[in-house]
Amino acid sequence: MRPDQIHPEHYTAQLQAKQASLSELMADLELPSMEIFESAPSHYRMRAEFRVWHEGDDLYYAMFDSADPRTPIRVDQFLAASTLINELMPKLLAAIKDVPVLRHKLFQVDFLTTTTGEALISMLYHKPIDDVWNQAAHELNGLFPACHFIGRSRKRKQILTRDFVMETLTVNGRKYHYQQVENSFTQPNAGISEKMLEWALDVTQGCSGDLLEMYCGNGNFSIPLARRFDRVIGTEIAKVSVNSASLNIAMNGVNNVQVVKMASEDVSAALNGEGELPKALLQAGMDTLSPSTVLVDPPRAGLDDGTVELVRKVDQILYISCNPETLKRNLEALSTTHKVTRFAMFDQFPYTHHVEAGVFLERI
């Protein structure tokens, strides 16, 4: 998304166009009325990545258009990014411009910020970073005491203070705290993330028993939903996310959630009776879990066939999708056993064609 594509004055029109497109895609499915959750029209992204372009003594942030990937588009401010990112962008360049060891071969800067004012800044280099760089970076960090810095070069990652931020999301007036680690998956639009969690709590009001959550990430959904269920077991393949989820569960004082590091395909195979339950699932108590509800938040490829067969055995399915096309395919497969009783669109990525959708299905 280029900076010149962001027009807050046109936000409502672009949202309506997305709604129309999603409605058209899903037209041949039997769905309830779509619930629409709009984003803030600007400063909604809590993370942003920029290339750094060098021209003589000048350097600036740049983005590239896929139609012309060799011509940099100068970015002095980025309206989609959080207010804090926009404040930090010029200050960071001004601080490193006259420090050769920090400036030389710097090709990318990644920002990760929170609603509570924390920032993590990753500086990526086409040169080895060494002790000289480390000393200069510590001096730079002293100019930005509320920020955490990381240096990266080939096969090296230098953490100056820490490689994560602590985010706080407010959901129905209650605060939830999450560790968000550099380069691990988190929802970029904090405002929409809060709305998604509120919607998930709303649709599961009548739920009870146990919850199985697949693709649980850092516990974003698991932790607020824990109060709806007796037990929650989440599965996730990324080690960093599993570690963050375990920390977040403890930090939020939740005692009925466990997370297992395992790929969804392997979990589905095991629970579909294809061999004995793996030790990790047994240790988590999966053999005694009786899920009344399953929550899935898969990648863009959607649910594989084994996972579709697994979730159709459960009475209620909460499905969060980042790809409506694969969501439609999965809903068609599930239509023989379940019906959709709630349907929502979340504008996680304004001014792009991407949308997040949520559906709640109940057994027919």
SERO-4910 file (N, C-alpha, C, O; in steps of 0.05 Angstrom, whole numbers):
BEGIN
 pado doro    nc1    nc2    nc3   cac1   cac2   cac3    cc1    cc2    cc3    oc1    oc2    oc3
  Met    A     17    -24      0      0      0      0     18     25      0     33     29     19
  Arg    A     15     41    -21     31     66    -23     18     88     -7     -6     88     -2
  Pro    A     34    107      2     24    129     18      2    145      3    -17    155     15
  Asp    A      4    147    -24    -16    163    -39    -42    148    -43    -60    159    -55
  Gln    A    -44    123    -32    -69    108    -34    -86    112     -9   -109    101     -7
  Ile    A    -77    126     11    -91    129     36   -105    156     36    -93    177     37
  His    A   -132    155     35   -148    179     34   -171    176     55   -192    166     49
  Pro    A   -166    186     79   -187    184    100   -214    195     92   -235    184    101
  Glu    A   -214    215     75   -240    226     67   -256    207     50   -280    211     46
  His    A   -243    186     39   -256    166     23   -260    140     38   -268    120     26
  Tyr    A   -255    140     64   -256    115     78   -283    101     77   -284     77     72
  Thr    A   -304    116     81   -331    104     81   -337     91     54   -349     69     53
  Ala    A   -330    104     33   -335     93      6   -319     67      2   -330     48     -9
  Gln    A   -294     66     10   -278     42      6   -289     19     24   -288     -4     16
  Leu    A   -299     26     47   -311      6     65   -336     -6     52   -340    -30     53
  Gln    A   -353     11     40   -377      2     27   -370    -16      3   -384    -35     -2
  Ala    A   -349     -9    -11   -341    -25    -34   -332    -53    -25   -337    -73    -38
  Lys    A   -317    -54     -3   -309    -80      8   -333    -97     16   -334   -121     11
  Gln    A   -352    -84     29   -377    -98     38   -391   -110     13   -400   -133     14
  Ala    A   -393    -94     -8   -407   -103    -32   -392   -126    -44   -404   -146    -53
  Ser    A   -365   -125    -45   -349   -146    -56   -352   -172    -40   -354   -194    -52
  Leu    A   -351   -170    -14   -354   -194      3   -382   -206      0   -385   -230     -1
  Ser    A   -402   -188     -1   -430   -198     -5   -433   -213    -31   -446   -234    -32
  Glu    A   -420   -202    -52   -422   -215    -78   -408   -242    -78   -418   -262    -89
  Leu    A   -385   -244    -65   -370   -269    -63   -387   -290    -49   -387   -314    -57
  Met    A   -400   -283    -28   -415   -302    -11   -444   -305    -19   -460   -317     -5
  Ala    A   -452   -293    -42   -480   -291    -49   -495   -318    -51   -518   -320    -44
  Asp    A   -481   -339    -59   -494   -365    -62   -494   -382    -37   -502   -405    -37
  Leu    A   -485   -370    -14   -486   -384     11   -509   -373     28   -516   -350     24
  Glu    A   -520   -389     45   -541   -380     63   -529   -368     88   -520   -382    106
  Leu    A   -528   -341     89   -515   -327    110   -533   -307    123   -551   -296    109
  Pro    A   -530   -301    149   -545   -279    161   -535   -252    152   -515   -251    137
  Ser    A   -548   -231    161   -539   -204    154   -510   -200    163   -502   -208    185
  Met    A   -495   -186    147   -467   -181    153   -464   -159    174   -476   -138    171
  Glu    A   -448   -164    195   -442   -144    214   -415   -130    205   -396   -144    199
  Ile    A   -415   -104    205   -392    -89    194   -377    -75    217   -389    -61    233
  Phe    A   -351    -80    218   -334    -67    238   -313    -51    224   -295    -61    211
  Glu    A   -316    -24    227   -298     -7    212   -274      1    228   -274      0    253
  Ser    A   -253      7    214   -227     15    226   -227     46    230   -244     60    220
  Ala    A   -208     55    246   -202     83    245   -192     89    217   -177     73    206
  Pro    A   -198    112    206   -190    118    178   -161    125    175   -150    126    153
  Ser    A   -147    130    197   -118    136    196   -105    127    222   -118    123    242
  His    A    -78    124    221    -62    117    245    -72     92    258    -74     91    283
  Tyr    A    -78     72    242    -90     47    253    -69     24    254    -74      5    268
  Arg    A    -48     26    239    -28      4    239     -7      8    261      5     29    263
  Met    A     -4    -12    277     15    -11    299     43    -20    291     62    -18    306
  Arg    A     46    -29    267     72    -36    256     74    -28    227     55    -26    213
  Ala    A     99    -22    219    105    -14    192    134    -20    186    151    -18    203
  Glu    A    139    -26    160    166    -32    151    173    -14    128    157    -11    109
  Phe    A    196     -3    128    205     16    107    233      8     97    250      1    113
  Arg    A    237     10     71    264     10     61    277     37     67    264     57     70
  Val    A    304     37     69    319     62     72    335     67     47    350     50     38
  Trp    A    330     90     35    342     97      9    364    118     14    359    138     27
  His    A    387    114      2    410    132      5    415    147    -21    417    134    -42
  Glu    A    415    173    -20    422    190    -43    442    211    -34    434    231    -24
  Gly    A    467    206    -39    488    224    -30    488    227      0    489    207     14
  Asp    A    486    252      9    485    256     38    457    252     50    453    252     74
  Asp    A    437    249     32    410    246     41    402    217     45    413    199     30
  Leu    A    384    211     63    373    184     65    344    188     74    337    206     89
  Tyr    A    327    170     64    298    173     70    285    146     69    296    126     58
  Tyr    A    261    144     81    245    120     80    233    117     52    227    137     39
  Ala    A    230     92     43    219     88     16    202     63     16    205     45     32
  Met    A    183     64     -2    166     41     -9    167     37    -39    177     54    -53
  Phe    A    158     14    -48    159      8    -76    132     -3    -86    118    -17    -72
  Asp    A    126      5   -111    102     -5   -124    109    -31   -138    130    -32   -152
  Ser    A     92    -51   -136     97    -76   -150     99    -73   -180    113    -89   -193
  Ala    A     86    -53   -191     87    -48   -220    114    -35   -228    121    -37   -251
  Asp    A    128    -23   -209    153    -10   -215    172    -14   -191    177      5   -177
  Pro    A    181    -39   -187    196    -46   -162    224    -33   -159    237    -37   -139
  Arg    A    233    -19   -180    260     -7   -179    260     23   -171    281     34   -166
  Thr    A    236     35   -172    235     64   -167    224     69   -139    201     62   -133
  Pro    A    241     80   -121    231     85    -94    211    107    -92    212    127   -107
  Ile    A    191    103    -75    171    124    -69    179    135    -41    178    121    -21
  Arg    A    186    160    -40    195    172    -15    172    173      5    149    180     -2
  Val    A    177    166     30    157    166     51    168    181     75    184    171     90
  Asp    A    160    206     78    167    221    102    148    217    125    157    217    148
  Gln    A    123    213    118    103    206    138     85    185    126     81    184    101
  Phe    A     73    168    142     56    146    132     30    147    148     29    138    171
  Leu    A      9    156    135    -16    161    149    -29    136    160    -45    138    179
  Ala    A    -23    113    149    -34     88    159    -22     80    186    -35     67    202
  Ala    A      3     88    190     17     79    214      9     95    239     -3    117    237
  Ser    A     14     84    262      7     96    287     20    124    290     40    130    277
  Thr    A      8    140    306     19    167    311     47    165    321     64    181    314
  Leu    A     53    145    338     80    142    349    100    136    327    122    146    327
  Ile    A     93    118    309    111    112    287    117    137    271    140    142    264
  Asn    A     97    153    265    101    178    250    119    198    265    134    213    253
  Glu    A    116    198    292    134    215    308    163    205    307    181    222    306
  Leu    A    166    179    308    193    168    309    208    169    282    232    170    281
  Met    A    193    167    260    206    165    234    227    187    229    250    181    224
  Pro    A    220    213    230    240    234    225    261    236    247    284    242    241
  Lys    A    253    231    271    272    233    293    295    212    291    318    218    296
  Leu    A    287    188    282    307    167    280    327    174    257    351    171    261
  Leu    A    317    182    234    336    189    212    354    212    220    377    212    213
  Ala    A    343    232    234    359    255    242    381    246    261    403    257    261
  Ala    A    375    226    278    395    217    298    417    200    286    439    200    297
  Ile    A    412    186    264    432    169    252    446    181    228    467    171    219
  Lys    A    435    203    218    446    214    192    475    220    193    489    215    174
  Asp    A    485    230    216    513    238    218    530    218    234    551    225    244
  Val    A    519    193    237    534    172    251    540    150    230    523    133    226
  Pro    A    564    150    218    569    132    196    565    103    202    554     88    185
  Val    A    572     93    226    569     65    232    540     56    234    534     33    228
  Leu    A    522     75    241    494     69    242    480     72    215    461     59    208
  Arg    A    491     90    199    479     97    173    488     78    151    472     71    134
  His    A    513     71    151    525     57    128    512     29    125    510     13    143
  Lys    A    503     24    100    491     -1     92    464     -8    107    455    -30    106
  Leu    A    453     12    120    426      8    131    406      8    108    404     27     93
  Phe    A    391    -14    106    372    -16     83    343    -19     91    326    -17     74
  Gln    A    337    -23    116    309    -26    124    306    -19    154    323    -24    170
  Val    A    283     -7    160    275     -2    188    247    -12    192    229     -5    177
  Asp    A    243    -28    213    217    -39    220    209    -27    247    224    -26    266
  Phe    A    184    -17    248    173     -6    273    151    -24    283    134    -33    268
  Leu    A    150    -29    309    128    -43    322    121    -26    347    137    -23    365
  Thr    A     96    -17    348     87      1    370     63    -11    383     51    -30    374
  Thr    A     55      1    406     32     -8    421     13     15    427     21     38    423
  Thr    A    -10      8    436    -30     29    444    -21     43    469    -31     64    476
  Thr    A     -2     31    484      7     42    510     33     58    507     45     66    527
  Gly    A     43     62    482     66     80    478     93     66    476    113     80    476
  Glu    A     94     40    475    120     26    472    127     25    442    109     25    425
  Ala    A    153     23    437    162     20    409    186      2    408    204      3    425
  Leu    A    186    -15    387    209    -32    381    218    -25    353    202    -25    334
  Ile    A    244    -18    350    255    -10    325    277    -29    316    297    -33    330
  Ser    A    273    -42    293    293    -61    282    307    -48    259    294    -37    241
  Met    A    334    -48    260    350    -35    239    365    -58    224    380    -72    237
  Leu    A    360    -60    198    371    -82    182    394    -72    164    391    -51    151
  Tyr    A    416    -87    163    440    -78    150    450    -98    129    447   -123    132
  His    A    461    -87    107    476   -103     88    506   -103     94    522   -101     77
  Lys    A    512   -106    120    540   -107    129    539   -121    156    518   -121    170
  Pro    A    561   -133    165    561   -144    192    559   -123    213    573   -102    211
  Ile    A    543   -127    233    543   -108    256    562   -119    277    564   -143    281
  Asp    A    577   -101    289    599   -109    307    598    -93    333    578    -80    339
  Asp    A    619    -94    349    620    -80    374    619    -50    371    608    -36    388
  Val    A    631    -40    349    630    -11    344    601     -2    339    592     18    350
  Trp    A    587    -18    323    559    -12    318    543    -14    345    526      3    350
  Asn    A    549    -34    361    535    -38    386    537    -14    404    518     -6    417
  Gln    A    562     -3    406    566     20    423    551     44    413    538     58    429
  Ala    A    552     49    387    537     71    375    507     68    378    492     87    383
  Ala    A    498     43    376    469     37    379    459     42    407    437     51    411
  His    A    476     35    427    469     41    454    467     71    459    449     80    474
  Glu    A    485     86    447    482    115    450    457    125    436    443    143    447
  Leu    A    450    113    414    425    120    400    401    114    418    382    129    420
  Asn    A    402     90    430    380     82    447    376    101    471    353    106    480
  Gly    A    398    114    480    396    133    501    380    158    493    369    171    511
  Leu    A    379    164    467    363    186    457    333    179    455    316    197    453
  Phe    A    327    153    456    299    144    454    294    125    477    291    100    472
  Pro    A    292    135    501    290    117    525    265    100    526    265     80    539
  Ala    A    244    108    511    219     92    512    219     71    490    199     57    487
  Cys    A    241     69    475    242     50    452    262     27    458    280     30    475
  His    A    257      5    444    276    -17    445    287    -21    417    272    -19    397
  Phe    A    313    -26    416    327    -28    390    338    -56    385    347    -69    403
  Ile    A    337    -64    360    349    -89    351    365    -83    326    356    -68    308
  Gly    A    389    -94    323    404    -92    299    405   -120    286    407   -140    299
  Arg    A    402   -120    260    403   -146    245    422   -144    221    421   -124    206
  Ser    A    438   -164    218    454   -167    194    454   -197    189    442   -213    204
  Arg    A    467   -205    167    466   -233    160    476   -251    183    499   -249    192
  Lys    A    458   -269    192    464   -289    213    469   -276    240    480   -290    258
  Arg    A    462   -251    244    466   -239    270    442   -222    278    431   -207    261
  Lys    A    434   -224    302    413   -208    314    424   -196    340    430   -212    359
  Gln    A    425   -170    342    436   -157    366    413   -143    380    402   -123    370
  Ile    A    405   -153    404    384   -141    420    396   -122    440    413   -131    457
  Leu    A    389    -97    439    400    -78    458    387    -79    486    400    -79    506
  Thr    A    361    -81    486    346    -83    512    329   -108    512    332   -125    528
  Arg    A    310   -109    493    293   -133    490    281   -133    462    281   -113    449
  Asp    A    271   -156    454    261   -159    427    230   -162    426    219   -175    409
  Phe    A    217   -149    445    188   -150    446    177   -125    459    191   -110    472
  Val    A    151   -120    454    136    -99    468    113   -112    483    106   -135    477
  Met    A    101    -98    502     78   -107    517     54    -91    509     53    -67    514
  Glu    A     35   -104    496     11    -90    486    -12    -95    506    -14   -115    519
  Thr    A    -29    -75    508    -54    -77    525    -78    -71    507    -80    -50    495
  Leu    A    -96    -90    505   -121    -87    490   -144    -85    510   -145   -100    530
  Thr    A   -162    -67    505   -186    -64    522   -210    -76    508   -218    -67    487
  Val    A   -222    -96    522   -244   -111    510   -267   -110    529   -266   -121    551
  Asn    A   -289    -97    521   -312    -94    538   -304    -83    565   -315    -91    586
  Gly    A   -286    -63    565   -278    -50    590   -257    -65    606   -247    -54    626
  Arg    A   -250    -89    598   -229   -105    612   -203   -104    597   -203   -105    572
  Lys    A   -181   -101    611   -155    -99    598   -141   -126    597   -141   -141    617
  Tyr    A   -130   -132    574   -115   -157    570    -87   -150    560    -83   -132    544
  His    A    -67   -164    570    -39   -157    565    -26   -179    549    -29   -202    554
  Tyr    A    -10   -170    528      2   -189    510     31   -182    504     37   -159    498
  Gln    A     48   -201    505     75   -198    495     74   -201    465     63   -220    454
  Gln    A     86   -182    450     88   -184    421    118   -183    413    131   -163    418
  Val    A    127   -204    402    156   -208    396    161   -199    367    145   -204    349
  Glu    A    184   -187    363    193   -179    336    191   -202    317    199   -224    323
  Asn    A    179   -196    294    177   -216    272    158   -239    277    156   -257    261
  Ser    A    143   -238    299    123   -258    303     96   -246    295     93   -222    294
  Phe    A     76   -264    290     51   -254    280     35   -240    303     31   -252    324
  Thr    A     25   -216    297      6   -203    314    -13   -187    295     -6   -181    272
  Gln    A    -38   -182    304    -56   -166    288    -45   -138    287    -40   -126    307
  Pro    A    -42   -127    263    -30   -100    260    -48    -77    269    -39    -56    276
  Asn    A    -75    -82    267    -94    -60    272   -106    -65    300   -124    -81    303
  Ala    A    -95    -51    320   -103    -57    348   -133    -51    352   -146    -66    367
  Gly    A   -143    -30    340   -171    -23    344   -190    -45    334   -209    -52    347
  Ile    A   -183    -55    310   -199    -77    299   -195   -103    315   -214   -118    319
  Ser    A   -171   -107    325   -167   -131    342   -185   -130    366   -196   -151    374
  Glu    A   -188   -107    379   -206   -105    402   -235   -111    394   -249   -124    408
  Lys    A   -243   -101    370   -270   -106    361   -275   -136    355   -296   -146    360
  Met    A   -254   -149    344   -257   -177    338   -260   -194    363   -276   -213    364
  Leu    A   -245   -186    384   -247   -200    409   -275   -196    422   -286   -214    433
  Glu    A   -285   -171    421   -311   -166    431   -333   -182    416   -351   -192    429
  Trp    A   -330   -184    390   -349   -199    374   -347   -229    381   -368   -242    384
  Ala    A   -323   -239    384   -320   -267    392   -333   -273    419   -345   -294    422
  Leu    A   -330   -255    438   -343   -259    464   -373   -258    461   -387   -272    475
  Asp    A   -383   -240    443   -412   -238    439   -424   -263    428   -444   -273    437
  Val    A   -411   -274    407   -423   -297    393   -421   -322    410   -436   -341    406
  Thr    A   -403   -323    429   -400   -347    446   -414   -344    473   -408   -359    491
  Gln    A   -432   -325    476   -445   -321    501   -459   -346    511   -459   -351    535
  Gly    A   -471   -361    493   -486   -385    502   -469   -410    503   -480   -432    507
  Cys    A   -443   -408    499   -426   -431    498   -417   -440    526   -418   -424    545
  Ser    A   -410   -465    529   -400   -476    554   -383   -500    547   -377   -505    524
  Gly    A   -375   -514    568   -358   -538    563   -329   -531    556   -318   -513    568
  Asp    A   -318   -545    537   -289   -542    531   -287   -529    503   -304   -532    486
  Leu    A   -264   -515    500   -258   -502    474   -231   -513    464   -212   -514    478
  Leu    A   -231   -520    438   -206   -527    424   -201   -504    405   -217   -497    388
  Glu    A   -177   -492    407   -169   -470    389   -145   -478    373   -125   -486    384
  Met    A   -148   -477    347   -125   -483    329   -115   -458    317   -130   -440    310
  Tyr    A    -89   -456    313    -75   -432    304    -78   -410    325    -88   -388    318
  Cys    A    -71   -415    350    -78   -397    372    -58   -373    374    -64   -355    389
  Gly    A    -36   -374    360    -17   -351    361     -7   -346    389      0   -365    403
  Asn    A     -8   -321    397      2   -314    424    -20   -314    445    -16   -302    467
  Gly    A    -42   -326    439    -64   -328    458    -83   -304    455    -99   -299    474
  Asn    A    -83   -290    433    -99   -267    429   -129   -272    435   -141   -256    449
  Phe    A   -139   -294    424   -167   -301    429   -171   -318    453   -190   -316    468
  Ser    A   -152   -336    458   -154   -356    479   -159   -343    506   -176   -352    522
  Ile    A   -145   -322    512   -145   -310    539   -172   -297    545   -183   -303    566
  Pro    A   -183   -279    528   -209   -268    535   -232   -289    534   -250   -288    551
  Leu    A   -230   -309    516   -251   -329    514   -250   -350    537   -269   -365    540
  Ala    A   -228   -351    552   -226   -371    573   -249   -370    593   -256   -391    604
  Arg    A   -260   -347    598   -281   -345    618   -308   -356    608   -326   -360    623
  Arg    A   -309   -362    582   -334   -375    571   -333   -405    574   -354   -418    571
  Phe    A   -310   -417    580   -307   -446    578   -294   -458    603   -281   -444    619
  Asp    A   -298   -484    607   -286   -498    630   -256   -501    625   -240   -495    642
  Arg    A   -249   -510    601   -221   -514    594   -217   -505    565   -235   -506    548
  Val    A   -192   -495    560   -185   -487    533   -158   -499    527   -139   -497    542
  Ile    A   -156   -513    504   -130   -522    494   -125   -510    467   -142   -513    449
  Gly    A   -103   -495    465    -96   -483    440    -72   -497    427    -55   -507    441
  Thr    A    -71   -497    401    -49   -509    387    -37   -488    368    -51   -472    356
  Glu    A    -10   -489    365      4   -469    349     31   -481    341     43   -494    358
  Ile    A     40   -477    317     65   -488    307     89   -471    312    111   -481    316
  Ala    A     85   -444    313    108   -426    316    118   -426    346    102   -419    364
  Lys    A    143   -433    350    154   -434    377    152   -408    392    145   -407    415
  Val    A    159   -386    378    158   -359    390    130   -353    400    127   -342    422
  Ser    A    110   -359    384     83   -353    391     74   -370    415     60   -361    433
  Val    A     82   -396    415     76   -413    437     87   -402    463     74   -402    484
  Asn    A    112   -394    462    125   -383    486    111   -357    496    106   -353    520
  Ser    A    103   -340    477     89   -316    484     62   -322    495     53   -310    515
  Ala    A     48   -342    483     22   -350    494     23   -359    522      7   -351    539
  Ser    A     43   -375    529     47   -385    556     51   -362    575     40   -362    597
  Leu    A     68   -343    567     73   -319    584     48   -303    587     42   -294    609
  Asn    A     33   -299    565      9   -282    566    -13   -295    583    -27   -281    598
  Ile    A    -15   -321    582    -35   -335    599    -29   -330    628    -47   -324    643
  Ala    A     -4   -333    636      4   -329    664      0   -300    672    -10   -294    693
  Met    A      8   -281    654      8   -253    660    -21   -243    664    -26   -225    680
  Asn    A    -40   -255    650    -68   -247    652    -83   -263    674   -107   -260    676
  Gly    A    -69   -280    688    -82   -294    710   -102   -315    702   -121   -320    716
  Val    A    -98   -326    678   -117   -346    668   -106   -374    675    -83   -380    670
  Asn    A   -122   -391    687   -113   -417    696   -126   -441    683   -122   -464    691
  Asn    A   -142   -436    662   -155   -459    648   -148   -461    619   -163   -473    603
  Val    A   -125   -450    611   -116   -450    583    -89   -464    582    -71   -457    598
  Gln    A    -86   -482    563    -60   -494    557    -54   -492    527    -73   -493    511
  Val    A    -29   -489    520    -21   -487    492     -1   -509    485     17   -514    500
  Val    A     -6   -522    463     11   -544    453     24   -535    427     11   -525    409
  Lys    A     50   -540    425     65   -534    400     61   -558    381     74   -579    384
  Met    A     44   -554    361     39   -575    341     24   -564    317      8   -546    320
  Ala    A     31   -573    294     18   -564    269    -11   -573    269    -18   -594    279
  Ser    A    -28   -556    257    -57   -563    257    -63   -589    242    -80   -604    250
  Glu    A    -47   -594    221    -51   -619    206    -46   -643    224    -60   -663    222
  Asp    A    -25   -642    240    -19   -664    258    -40   -667    280    -47   -689    288
  Val    A    -49   -644    291    -70   -645    311    -95   -658    299   -108   -675    312
  Ser    A   -103   -649    275   -127   -660    262   -124   -690    257   -143   -706    263
  Ala    A   -101   -698    248    -97   -727    243    -99   -743    268   -112   -764    269
  Ala    A    -87   -733    290    -88   -747    315   -117   -749    326   -126   -770    335
  Leu    A   -131   -727    325   -158   -726    336   -179   -740    318   -201   -747    326
  Asn    A   -171   -744    293   -188   -759    274   -183   -789    276   -194   -804    260
  Gly    A   -166   -797    295   -161   -825    299   -140   -838    282   -139   -862    280
  Glu    A   -123   -821    269   -102   -832    253    -77   -837    270    -58   -822    268
  Gly    A    -78   -858    285    -55   -865    303    -61   -855    331    -82   -843    337
  Glu    A    -42   -861    349    -45   -854    377    -40   -824    381    -27   -811    365
  Leu    A    -52   -813    403    -47   -785    409    -18   -780    415     -6   -795    431
  Pro    A     -6   -759    404     22   -753    410     25   -746    440      6   -737    453
  Lys    A     49   -750    450     54   -745    479     47   -716    487     36   -712    508
  Ala    A     53   -697    469     47   -669    476     17   -664    481     10   -649    499
  Leu    A      0   -677    465    -28   -674    469    -38   -688    494    -55   -679    508
  Leu    A    -26   -712    499    -33   -726    524    -26   -710    549    -41   -708    568
  Gln    A     -2   -698    548      7   -682    571    -11   -658    576    -15   -649    598
  Ala    A    -23   -647    554    -41   -625    557    -69   -633    565    -86   -616    570
  Gly    A    -74   -659    566   -100   -669    573   -120   -670    550   -144   -670    555
  Met    A   -110   -672    526   -128   -672    503   -145   -697    503   -167   -697    492
  Asp    A   -135   -719    515   -151   -744    515   -177   -742    531   -195   -757    528
  Thr    A   -178   -722    549   -202   -718    566   -217   -693    557   -238   -687    569
  Leu    A   -207   -678    538   -221   -654    528   -246   -662    512   -244   -679    494
  Ser    A   -268   -650    518   -293   -655    503   -303   -629    492   -321   -616    503
  Pro    A   -290   -619    470   -297   -593    460   -325   -590    450   -334   -606    432
  Ser    A   -340   -571    460   -366   -564    449   -363   -543    427   -381   -540    410
  Thr    A   -340   -530    428   -335   -508    409   -306   -510    399   -288   -517    414
  Val    A   -301   -503    374   -274   -502    363   -271   -474    351   -289   -464    337
  Leu    A   -248   -462    355   -241   -437    344   -217   -441    325   -197   -452    332
  Val    A   -220   -432    300   -199   -434    280   -193   -406    269   -212   -391    263
  Asp    A   -168   -400    266   -159   -374    254   -136   -381    235   -113   -375    241
  Pro    A   -142   -395    213   -121   -406    196   -107   -385    179   -116   -362    177
  Pro    A    -84   -393    167    -71   -375    147    -88   -373    122   -110   -384    121
  Arg    A    -78   -358    102    -93   -352     79   -103   -377     64   -123   -376     49
  Ala    A    -89   -399     67    -96   -424     53   -122   -436     64   -133   -454     52
  Gly    A   -131   -427     87   -155   -437     99   -150   -464    112   -128   -472    118
  Leu    A   -172   -478    118   -170   -504    132   -165   -526    112   -177   -527     91
  Asp    A   -146   -544    119   -141   -567    103   -164   -587    107   -180   -584    125
  Asp    A   -165   -608     90   -188   -626     91   -190   -641    117   -212   -645    127
  Gly    A   -167   -648    129   -168   -662    155   -180   -645    177   -195   -655    194
  Thr    A   -173   -619    177   -183   -601    197   -213   -596    193   -228   -593    212
  Val    A   -222   -594    168   -251   -592    162   -266   -616    174   -287   -612    186
  Glu    A   -255   -639    170   -268   -663    181   -268   -663    211   -287   -672    224
  Leu    A   -247   -652    223   -246   -651    252   -267   -631    263   -282   -638    281
  Val    A   -268   -607    252   -286   -587    264   -315   -594    259   -332   -585    274
  Arg    A   -321   -609    238   -349   -615    233   -361   -634    255   -385   -637    257
  Lys    A   -343   -646    271   -352   -663    293   -361   -647    318   -373   -658    336
  Val    A   -355   -621    318   -360   -604    341   -386   -588    336   -392   -580    314
  Asp    A   -401   -583    358   -427   -570    355   -425   -541    345   -441   -532    329
  Gln    A   -405   -526    354   -402   -498    348   -375   -492    337   -355   -501    348
  Ile    A   -373   -476    316   -348   -469    304   -346   -438    302   -364   -425    290
  Leu    A   -325   -427    313   -319   -399    309   -295   -397    290   -273   -407    296
  Tyr    A   -299   -385    267   -279   -385    245   -272   -356    239   -289   -340    231
  Ile    A   -247   -349    244   -236   -323    237   -219   -326    211   -201   -343    211
  Ser    A   -225   -311    191   -212   -316    165   -199   -290    155   -210   -269    156
  Cys    A   -174   -294    144   -160   -272    131   -162   -274    100   -150   -259     86
  Asn    A   -178   -294     91   -181   -298     62   -209   -308     57   -215   -332     59
  Pro    A   -228   -290     49   -255   -297     45   -259   -319     24   -278   -334     25
  Glu    A   -241   -321      4   -244   -342    -16   -241   -370     -5   -256   -388    -11
  Thr    A   -220   -374     12   -217   -400     24   -238   -404     46   -246   -427     51
  Leu    A   -247   -383     59   -269   -385     78   -294   -396     64   -307   -414     74
  Lys    A   -300   -385     41   -324   -395     26   -321   -424     19   -340   -439     22
  Arg    A   -298   -433     10   -294   -461      4   -298   -479     28   -311   -500     26
  Asn    A   -288   -470     51   -292   -486     76   -321   -486     85   -331   -506     94
  Leu    A   -335   -463     82   -363   -462     89   -380   -480     72   -399   -493     81
  Glu    A   -373   -482     46   -387   -500     28   -384   -529     38   -403   -545     37
  Ala    A   -360   -536     47   -355   -563     57   -369   -569     83   -378   -592     88
  Leu    A   -373   -548     99   -386   -552    125   -416   -549    124   -430   -554    144
  Ser    A   -427   -542    101   -455   -535     99   -473   -560    104   -497   -556    109
  Thr    A   -463   -584    101   -479   -608    106   -484   -614    135   -502   -629    142
  Thr    A   -467   -602    152   -470   -607    181   -475   -582    198   -485   -585    220
  His    A   -468   -559    188   -470   -534    203   -483   -512    187   -482   -512    163
  Lys    A   -495   -493    201   -505   -469    189   -492   -444    202   -485   -445    226
  Val    A   -488   -423    186   -476   -399    197   -498   -382    210   -518   -375    197
  Thr    A   -494   -375    235   -514   -359    250   -504   -331    255   -520   -313    262
  Arg    A   -478   -326    252   -468   -298    254   -446   -295    233   -432   -314    226
  Phe    A   -445   -271    222   -427   -266    199   -417   -237    202   -434   -218    203
  Ala    A   -391   -233    202   -380   -206    206   -357   -200    187   -343   -218    178
  Met    A   -354   -175    181   -331   -165    165   -315   -145    182   -327   -127    194
  Phe    A   -289   -149    184   -272   -132    200   -252   -118    180   -237   -132    166
  Asp    A   -252    -92    180   -235    -78    161   -207    -74    174   -199    -52    182
  Gln    A   -192    -96    175   -166    -97    187   -145    -81    170   -127    -69    181
  Phe    A   -149    -80    144   -130    -68    126   -143    -47    107   -148    -53     84
  Pro    A   -150    -23    118   -162     -3    101   -146      4     76   -121      1     76
  Tyr    A   -160     12     55   -147     21     30   -133     -1     15   -117      4     -4
  Thr    A   -138    -26     22   -129    -49      7   -154    -67      1   -175    -61     12
  His    A   -150    -87    -15   -173   -105    -20   -176   -126      2   -195   -141      1
  His    A   -158   -127     21   -159   -148     42   -180   -142     63   -183   -119     71
  Val    A   -194   -163     71   -212   -160     94   -209   -185    111   -200   -206    102
  Glu    A   -217   -182    136   -219   -205    154   -249   -210    158   -265   -192    160
  Ala    A   -256   -235    159   -284   -243    163   -286   -261    187   -267   -276    193
  Gly    A   -309   -261    200   -314   -279    222   -341   -292    218   -361   -279    211
  Val    A   -343   -318    223   -369   -332    222   -371   -350    246   -351   -361    256
  Phe    A   -396   -353    256   -402   -371    277   -421   -391    266   -443   -384    256
  Leu    A   -414   -417    268   -431   -438    257   -441   -456    280   -427   -461    299
  Glu    A   -466   -466    276   -478   -484    295   -488   -509    281   -496   -507    257
  Arg    A   -487   -531    295   -495   -556    282   -524   -555    274   -541   -545    289
  Ile    A   -530   -565    251   -558   -565    240   -575   -585    257   -599   -588    251
***
